[in-house]
Amino acid sequence: VALILGTPQYSLRTVMFGSKAAADLVATFLDSFQTPMAFAWEMSFAWTFATSYVSHVLARALGVINIPWGAFAPFYRHLKRLHGGAYNRMLVTGQRHTAMDVLERLDRRGGPTLIVTG
């Protein structure tokens, strides 16, 4: 058995300050408007990449992050290449189940198990 699982927590719950109801509502909204949300994510990624240096310097000055821009630059380059539709689906499905939902039910005695995390 090989499993590639996401976060052990629900994907939207943290940004909704721990509220499962609010996170589920956001996931339903994202799922209901997949095409416009995919476009919105792609525009957001492009804007973040285009303004990454200025926003990063500002975030450092405000104490939000402590990592220098040079160390974070690969993340910004990667963000530019993300597909908005895939990102939207990841958020929606990540709110519906977590890695722990699968791991708790896994019977490791039935066969070899490979768990890949990252």
Beta strands, then each sheet from edge to edge (+ up, - down):
strand 1: 2-4
strand 2: 114-116
sheet 1: 1+ 2+
end
